[in-house]
Amino acid sequence: MPEFDVRVVWSTAPDRDTALRIARPMVEERLAACVNIVPDLLSVYRWRGALEEAEEVLLIIKTRADRVEACRARLRELHPYDVPEFLVLPVAGGARDYLRWVAEESAP
């Protein structure tokens, strides 16, 4: 097991303002150390049998493995989508100081 068990969570939001309404509480409540908001994303997907296209923003959420479930629950509360994206990616390595910072800043 890595010394700092960090995860990266990806989600999307319909716009920057919504992304900020999700990101700020996540960091304030220490569910995440950092949330990057990446603009100008075009998503193409199937929803309820129809092909859809939507402009969105990407949220890249850095947190501890033991905070992922709380992060998911809070994102669900804050998110306007019926089925918000929530993909958890393991971190196989990284700068030790950065991983420590993520672990410390997202500690309960």
KOLVO-914159 format. One line per 8 residues: their letters; for each residue x, y, z of N, C-alpha, C. Coordinates in steps of 0.05 Angstrom, whole numbers, plus 5000, padded with zeros to 4 digits. Atoms other than C-alpha are relative to their C-alpha. Layout:
% residues N
a> X:Y:Z:X:Y:Z:X:Y:Z ~ ... $
% end
This chain:
% residues 108
mpefdvrv> 5017:4976:5000:5000:5000:5000:5018:5025:5000 ~ 4984:4976:5001:5027:5069:4983:4999:5015:5027 ~ 4999:4985:4975:5048:5114:5040:4977:5020:5003 ~ 5023:4982:5001:4995:5165:5020:4980:4989:4980 ~ 5020:5014:5017:4933:5131:4993:4981:5021:4988 ~ 5014:4978:5013:4909:5186:4946:4984:4990:4976 ~ 5017:5006:5023:4854:5183:4894:4994:5026:4985 ~ 5009:4978:5017:4835:5228:4836:4972:4993:4991 $
vwstapdr> 5027:5004:5008:4761:5235:4823:4993:5019:4977 ~ 5008:4983:5023:4734:5261:4756:4969:5002:5001 ~ 5028:4995:5003:4666:5292:4749:4997:5023:4980 ~ 5006:4977:5018:4633:5342:4702:4977:5016:5011 ~ 5021:4983:4992:4587:5400:4712:4991:5016:4975 ~ 5010:4986:5024:4544:5441:4664:5014:5027:4994 ~ 4988:4974:5004:4582:5506:4675:5019:5007:5023 ~ 4980:4991:4980:4636:5543:4715:4987:5006:5027 $
dtalriar> 5013:4993:4974:4587:5570:4768:4992:4975:5015 ~ 5008:5025:4986:4559:5501:4783:5025:4986:5010 ~ 4975:5013:4991:4630:5473:4786:5011:5013:5025 ~ 4991:4986:4975:4649:5526:4837:4982:4994:5024 ~ 5019:5006:4978:4586:5511:4878:5005:4971:5011 ~ 4993:5027:4991:4611:5439:4881:5028:5000:5012 ~ 4972:5000:4991:4686:5452:4889:5004:5013:5027 ~ 4994:4985:4975:4685:5503:4945:4992:4984:5025 $
pmveerla> 5006:5016:4976:4647:5460:4996:5017:4976:5003 ~ 4983:5023:4998:4688:5400:4978:5027:5006:5014 ~ 4974:4992:4988:4752:5437:4997:4995:5011:5028 ~ 5006:4989:4973:4721:5476:5055:4995:4978:5021 ~ 5007:5022:4982:4695:5411:5086:5021:4979:5001 ~ 4977:5018:4999:4762:5376:5075:4994:4973:4987 ~ 5005:5024:5015:4732:5324:5029:5019:4997:4977 ~ 4980:4999:5021:4784:5345:4978:5021:5020:5007 $
acvnivpd> 4978:4981:4996:4851:5379:4981:4998:5022:4979 ~ 5000:4982:5023:4841:5411:4913:4979:4990:4979 ~ 5017:5007:5022:4790:5413:4857:5008:5019:4976 ~ 4995:4985:5024:4813:5435:4788:4975:5001:4983 ~ 5023:4996:5018:4760:5464:4742:5011:5006:4973 ~ 4989:4998:5027:4777:5454:4669:4977:5007:4981 ~ 5022:4991:5018:4733:5494:4620:5001:4987:4973 ~ 5001:5006:5029:4712:5481:4548:5001:4971:4994 $
llsvyrwr> 5002:5028:5005:4695:5408:4550:4974:4995:4984 ~ 5023:5007:5015:4648:5380:4498:4995:4970:5004 ~ 5007:5028:4995:4614:5315:4518:4980:4990:4980 ~ 5019:5013:5019:4580:5268:4469:4993:4974:5014 ~ 5008:5023:4984:4539:5213:4503:4971:4993:4993 ~ 5027:5009:5004:4475:5173:4500:4985:5003:5027 ~ 5016:4996:4976:4421:5192:4550:4971:4995:4994 ~ 5028:5007:5003:4353:5160:4554:4993:4994:4971 $
galeeaee> 5004:5010:5027:4360:5130:4485:5007:5020:4978 ~ 4994:4980:5021:4382:5194:4449:5029:5008:5002 ~ 4973:4990:5001:4450:5218:4427:5000:5030:5008 ~ 4999:4973:4990:4467:5282:4464:5028:5012:4997 ~ 4975:4986:4999:4521:5335:4461:4996:5023:5020 ~ 5003:4979:4980:4534:5384:4518:5027:5012:5006 ~ 4977:4986:4990:4585:5436:4536:5001:4998:5030 ~ 4998:5004:4972:4611:5421:4605:5028:5010:5009 $
vlliiktr> 4974:4996:4988:4669:5434:4652:5008:4975:5015 ~ 4989:5023:4986:4713:5380:4682:5009:5007:5028 ~ 4990:4997:4973:4725:5375:4756:5020:4977:5006 ~ 4979:5020:4992:4789:5339:4778:5004:5004:5030 ~ 5001:4998:4971:4783:5325:4852:5022:4982:5012 ~ 4979:5016:4987:4843:5303:4893:4993:4996:5030 ~ 5009:5007:4973:4827:5267:4958:5014:4975:5010 ~ 4989:5025:4988:4847:5210:5004:4981:4977:4993 $
adrveacr> 5016:5024:5006:4822:5139:4990:4977:4997:5021 ~ 5021:5004:4979:4784:5138:5057:4979:5023:5000 ~ 5019:4978:5002:4747:5203:5038:4983:4998:4974 ~ 5014:5002:5026:4721:5179:4970:4970:4997:5004 ~ 5029:5004:4997:4654:5155:4995:4986:5025:5010 ~ 5012:4975:4990:4640:5219:5034:5000:5021:4977 ~ 4998:4982:5023:4663:5258:4972:4977:4994:4981 ~ 5022:5008:5018:4614:5219:4929:4973:5009:5010 $
arlrelhp> 5026:4993:4989:4556:5231:4976:4996:5030:4999 ~ 5003:4971:5000:4570:5306:4981:4997:5010:4971 ~ 5003:4992:5028:4578:5313:4906:4972:4994:4991 ~ 5028:5007:5007:4511:5278:4897:4981:5021:5010 ~ 5017:4980:4988:4479:5329:4944:5002:5027:4985 ~ 4995:4974:5012:4510:5388:4908:4995:5001:4970 ~ 5000:5001:5030:4504:5365:4835:4972:5002:4989 ~ 5027:4998:5012:4445:5384:4790:4992:4976:4982 $
ydvpeflv> 5007:5021:5019:4450:5323:4744:4986:4977:5015 ~ 5013:5025:4989:4406:5261:4755:5021:4979:5006 ~ 4978:5019:4997:4468:5218:4746:5027:5014:4995 ~ 4975:4987:5004:4531:5257:4758:5023:4981:4996 ~ 4975:5016:5004:4597:5230:4733:5015:4999:5026 ~ 4982:5003:4976:4640:5202:4790:5018:4977:4994 ~ 4981:5021:5006:4701:5164:4768:5024:5002:5019 ~ 4978:5000:4981:4754:5145:4819:5024:4986:4987 $
lpvaggar> 4975:5010:5013:4825:5136:4793:5021:4997:5022 ~ 4978:5004:4980:4880:5106:4836:5025:5016:4991 ~ 4975:4986:5006:4945:5144:4841:5023:4981:5006 ~ 4978:5020:4998:5004:5098:4828:5026:5012:5009 ~ 4975:4987:4991:5057:5149:4845:4997:5030:4998 ~ 5001:4971:5002:5074:5222:4848:5020:5012:5019 ~ 4981:4986:4982:5115:5274:4885:4991:4995:5029 ~ 5006:5007:4972:5118:5252:4957:4988:5024:5016 $
dylrwvae> 5009:4976:4986:5109:5323:4983:4971:5008:4992 ~ 5026:4994:5010:5048:5334:4939:4979:4980:5011 ~ 5018:5020:4990:5016:5268:4959:4995:5004:5030 ~ 5004:4994:4971:5028:5285:5033:4981:5023:5004 ~ 5018:4977:4998:4995:5352:5022:4971:4993:4995 ~ 5028:5009:5005:4933:5320:4991:4989:4985:5023 ~ 5009:5016:4977:4929:5270:5048:4994:5017:5024 ~ 5004:4982:4976:4936:5324:5101:4976:5018:4996 $
esap> 5021:4980:5005:4888:5374:5069:4973:4987:4997 ~ 5026:5013:5003:4833:5323:5058:4994:4981:5023 ~ 5005:5016:4976:4838:5291:5127:4976:5011:5015 ~ 5023:4991:4984:4775:5293:5169:5008:5016:5024 $
% end
